[in-house]
């Protein structure tokens, strides 16, 4: 069976997942682009094709979490003072986002 090439978006997602795992396990400072590229079977240059710098990669890891968090909070309407139901809805929205992005949350709390 012939080997198929990964799409650029598939490669980006694979690199992002490896970055989260390595950043959580070893810390951002101790993880190199070579470590991340090696984990997914790419060269450093191939990883740099998708992410210009390690900082760009970190931003790409964290941005979806921040976007989802903002959207979840924007979706909850709260009166002043908030009702118990509004407080519950806000907490539920936050828990959903935290659960969906637990790797990033772990990285940020490190």
N, C-alpha and C positions, 0 to 999 in steps of 0.2 A: 504494500500500500504506500503510495507516495506521501512524503511528509508535506504538510501544508504550513504555510507561513501564518503567523499570528497577525491579526489586524492591528493597526496602530493603537486603537482603543483597547483591545484585549491586552496588548503588551503594557500599556499604561496602567491598567487595573491590576495586572499581575505584579508589576513593580510597586504600585502603591500598597498592595496587601503585604508584600515582603517587607517594605519599609516600615509599616506599622509594627509588624511582628518583631523586626530587629531593633527598632527604636524602643519598643516596650521592654524587650529582653535585655538589651545592652546599654540603652540610653542613646539619645540623639548624638551627643558629642563623641561617643565611642564607636559609633557606626559610620562606616565610610560608604561612599558610592560603590566602591569595589565590592564591599560586603553584600550590598543589596543586589548589585548586578550578578554577582556570583551565585547568590541564592536562587535566582530565577534562570540561570544558565545563559546570561548575557555578558557582553563585555562592558567595561565602564563607558566606552564610547557609544555603545548602543543605548545604555541608560541615559546618557547625556543627550541623545537624540530626542528623547521624550521629556526630559526635565533638564533645564539649563544648568542648574546648580542643586546642591543638597538642600539649600534653603527653599528653592522653588518646589522641590519634592515635598518638604515639610509643609509648605503652604498648601500644596495640593492635597495633602493628607488631612489637614485641619479645616480647610474651607468648607467642605460638605457638612461637617459637623456644625460649624457656626451658622451656615445657611439653614440647616434643618432646625437648629435651636431658635433662630430668629423667626422662622416661619411658624414654629409651634407656639411661640409666645405671642406672635402677632394674631394667630388664629383664636386665641382665648380672649374673650371680652370680659373685662373685670370692672365692676362698679366701685365706687368709693364710699364706704369701705366694701371690700369684696365679701360676697356671700360665701357660705360654706361650700355650696355647689361650685362656685367659681374657683375657690381655692383648690377643691378636689380636681377640677378639670385642668387647672394649671399644673398641679403636681403630676397628674397622670400624663400630660403632654411632655413634661420634663423627663419623667421616667422612661417614656417611650423613646425619646431622642437619646438619652443616656444609654439605654439598652442597645439601640441600633448602632451606636458608635462606641461601644465599650472599649475597643482597642485604642481609639483616639483619646477617650477619657482617661484611660490608664496611662497613656503617654503623657498627657497634660498634667496629671496629678503626680507624676514621678519627680 
